[in-house]
Amino acid sequence: MKTVKLSQSSDLMPTLGLGTWQAPPEVIEPAVYKALDLGYRHIDTAFNYNNEEAIGTAVKKWLKDGKGTREDLFITTKLPHIGNRASDVKKFLKLQLERLQLDYIDLYLIHVPFGFFYNTDTLTPLIKSDGEYDLDVETDHIAIWKVMEECQKDGLIRNLGLSNFNEQQIKKIIDAAIIRPQVLQVELHAYFQQVELRKFCTDHEIVVTAYAPLGSPGAKDHFVNKYNYSPDAFPDLLGHPKVKEISKNHNKTTAQVLLRFLIQENIVVIPKSTSEARIKENSEIYDFEISKEEINELRKLDKGENGRIFNFLFWKGVERHPEYPFKLC
Ligand SMILES: NC(=O)c1ccc[n+]([C@@H]2O[C@H](COP(=O)([O-])OP(=O)(O)OC[C@H]3O[C@@H](n4cnc5c(N)ncnc54)[C@H](OP(=O)(O)O)[C@@H]3O)[C@@H](O)[C@H]2O)c1
């Protein structure tokens, strides 16, 4: 498995990981075990995916079966929006470690820059009678980061990072941090290439991880059915004629071309699949190289901000949070 070295810990982060959003526990458990057997060493989950326990069980079984050691693995999880306050970081981290059945997490990300109040029994966000989320407008990134630094010192987290933060928000943390963010996980695919944010990250030795690297085809049904999004907001990246043409040149699938493109741009990818065939397909991206001309063609697919799928507006009222990170088109 190819890796990238994280600048402060010198830990090796595999450039391919298994995404697990929308994968229910009973499905993700065998999928993670299979992915590990197929050579994946990096798994991406989150409190909000409701599958940490099943992932922990798969990892534990794989280790117990003698197939590898804990040190071989790179497990990422994320502090949820409802835990986005200094007083809650340790509570959520402890719970997540228990669920994952791990002594430490390789990479802990603040999932989103905004925070919600929550029901302490169900650990779900509070929603007001008008359907709006109950925003905790006091979200203090520096205070949260300081507690995460303590947890790193205590050996509970090896690396700290951010997700869905904008450049200004990241800069503020860098300026106050003892341990700087090592990784930024953001939406990134051929339609939304995040060129400026990537340059900023390179300048600050932050590794960029692409979520939705295939354009998140599975998000379409989810957002259209659950949140009434227009289906037109989800163009078919896997079926794009240019991607198809390049895939034919290399005798590869369009998914493999989209992933390989990002890898060649020095981006870590975490495609989600629970199908054994597609988990395998998505890992076969290191045995070919996209030419410079083809890379340039793929770069031209970038729609900038218009290519964004994940704006989080499905959390009604979230754009009024002072730390809502995106400019709305
Ligand atoms: N930090 C964040 O806020 C955030 C947000 C979104 C996602 N993420 C992370 O990033 C991961 C990846 O993003 P994503 O799941 O949204 O999107 P994605 O990886 O771009 O796409 C996943 C979808 O594509 C399908 N798929 C996978 N491989 C395929 C292939 N080779 N050919 C055709 N279809 C394929 C999957 O279905 P099957 O399972 O049926 O194969 C699934 O529906 C997530 O799972 C999660 O871990 C993070």
The ligand as an SDF file (V2000), in Angstrom:
LIG
                    3D

 48 52  0  0  0  0  0  0  0  0999 V2000
  -15.8930   14.4850    6.1130 N   0  0  0  0  0  0  0  0  0  0  0  0
  -17.0890   14.5000    5.5710 C   0  0  0  0  0  0  0  0  0  0  0  0
  -17.9090   15.4030    5.8330 O   0  0  0  0  0  0  0  0  0  0  0  0
  -17.4660   13.4170    4.6080 C   0  0  0  0  0  0  0  0  0  0  0  0
  -18.5990   13.5780    3.7920 C   0  0  0  0  0  0  0  0  0  0  0  0
  -18.8880   12.5570    2.8860 C   0  0  0  0  0  0  0  0  0  0  0  0
  -18.0930   11.4360    2.8290 C   0  0  0  0  0  0  0  0  0  0  0  0
  -17.0240   11.2920    3.6640 N   0  0  0  0  0  0  0  0  0  0  0  0
  -16.1680   10.0810    3.6480 C   0  0  0  0  0  0  0  0  0  0  0  0
  -15.7090    9.8690    2.3220 O   0  0  0  0  0  0  0  0  0  0  0  0
  -16.1270    8.5820    1.8650 C   0  0  0  0  0  0  0  0  0  0  0  0
  -16.3420    8.5960    0.3800 C   0  0  0  0  0  0  0  0  0  0  0  0
  -17.3570    9.5070    0.0070 O   0  0  0  0  0  0  0  0  0  0  0  0
  -18.7990    9.0260   -0.4810 P   0  0  0  0  0  0  0  0  0  0  0  0
  -19.1500    7.7200    0.1250 O   0  0  0  0  0  0  0  0  0  0  0  0
  -19.7280   10.1550   -0.2500 O   0  0  0  0  0  0  0  0  0  0  0  0
  -18.6530    8.9350   -2.0560 O   0  0  0  0  0  0  0  0  0  0  0  0
  -17.7880    8.0900   -3.1070 P   0  0  0  0  0  0  0  0  0  0  0  0
  -16.7870    7.2730   -2.4210 O   0  0  0  0  0  0  0  0  0  0  0  0
  -17.3870    9.0450   -4.1580 O   0  0  0  0  0  0  0  0  0  0  0  0
  -18.8850    7.1620   -3.7390 O   0  0  0  0  0  0  0  0  0  0  0  0
  -19.4280    6.0660   -3.0530 C   0  0  0  0  0  0  0  0  0  0  0  0
  -20.5620    5.5060   -3.8950 C   0  0  0  0  0  0  0  0  0  0  0  0
  -20.0560    5.0090   -5.1420 O   0  0  0  0  0  0  0  0  0  0  0  0
  -20.3590    3.6320   -5.2970 C   0  0  0  0  0  0  0  0  0  0  0  0
  -19.1300    3.0230   -5.8190 N   0  0  0  0  0  0  0  0  0  0  0  0
  -17.9940    2.7410   -5.1390 C   0  0  0  0  0  0  0  0  0  0  0  0
  -17.0580    2.2340   -5.9430 N   0  0  0  0  0  0  0  0  0  0  0  0
  -17.6160    2.1870   -7.1760 C   0  0  0  0  0  0  0  0  0  0  0  0
  -17.1400    1.7430   -8.4310 C   0  0  0  0  0  0  0  0  0  0  0  0
  -15.9190    1.2520   -8.5790 N   0  0  0  0  0  0  0  0  0  0  0  0
  -17.9900    1.8350   -9.5050 N   0  0  0  0  0  0  0  0  0  0  0  0
  -19.2350    2.3300   -9.3510 C   0  0  0  0  0  0  0  0  0  0  0  0
  -19.7470    2.7620   -8.1780 N   0  0  0  0  0  0  0  0  0  0  0  0
  -18.9320    2.6930   -7.0980 C   0  0  0  0  0  0  0  0  0  0  0  0
  -20.7090    3.1290   -3.9110 C   0  0  0  0  0  0  0  0  0  0  0  0
  -21.6830    2.1210   -3.9610 O   0  0  0  0  0  0  0  0  0  0  0  0
  -21.3890    0.5970   -3.4480 P   0  0  0  0  0  0  0  0  0  0  0  0
  -21.1270    0.6610   -1.9680 O   0  0  0  0  0  0  0  0  0  0  0  0
  -22.6500   -0.1130   -3.7780 O   0  0  0  0  0  0  0  0  0  0  0  0
  -20.1960    0.1120   -4.2200 O   0  0  0  0  0  0  0  0  0  0  0  0
  -21.3100    4.3780   -3.2660 C   0  0  0  0  0  0  0  0  0  0  0  0
  -22.6690    4.5170   -3.6140 O   0  0  0  0  0  0  0  0  0  0  0  0
  -17.3850    8.3230    2.7050 C   0  0  0  0  0  0  0  0  0  0  0  0
  -17.8240    7.0110    2.6400 O   0  0  0  0  0  0  0  0  0  0  0  0
  -16.9220    8.8040    4.0340 C   0  0  0  0  0  0  0  0  0  0  0  0
  -16.0730    7.8560    4.6460 O   0  0  0  0  0  0  0  0  0  0  0  0
  -16.6950   12.2870    4.5330 C   0  0  0  0  0  0  0  0  0  0  0  0
  1  2  1  0
  2  3  2  0
  2  4  1  0
  4  5  1  0
  4 48  2  0
  5  6  2  0
  6  7  1  0
  7  8  2  0
  8  9  1  0
  8 48  1  0
  9 10  1  0
  9 46  1  0
 10 11  1  0
 11 12  1  0
 11 44  1  0
 12 13  1  0
 13 14  1  0
 14 15  2  0
 14 16  1  0
 14 17  1  0
 17 18  1  0
 18 19  2  0
 18 20  1  0
 18 21  1  0
 21 22  1  0
 22 23  1  0
 23 24  1  0
 23 42  1  0
 24 25  1  0
 25 26  1  0
 25 36  1  0
 26 27  1  0
 26 35  1  0
 27 28  2  0
 28 29  1  0
 29 30  1  0
 29 35  2  0
 30 31  1  0
 30 32  2  0
 32 33  1  0
 33 34  2  0
 34 35  1  0
 36 37  1  0
 36 42  1  0
 37 38  1  0
 38 39  2  0
 38 40  1  0
 38 41  1  0
 42 43  1  0
 44 45  1  0
 44 46  1  0
 46 47  1  0
M  CHG  2   8   1  16  -1
M  END
$$$$
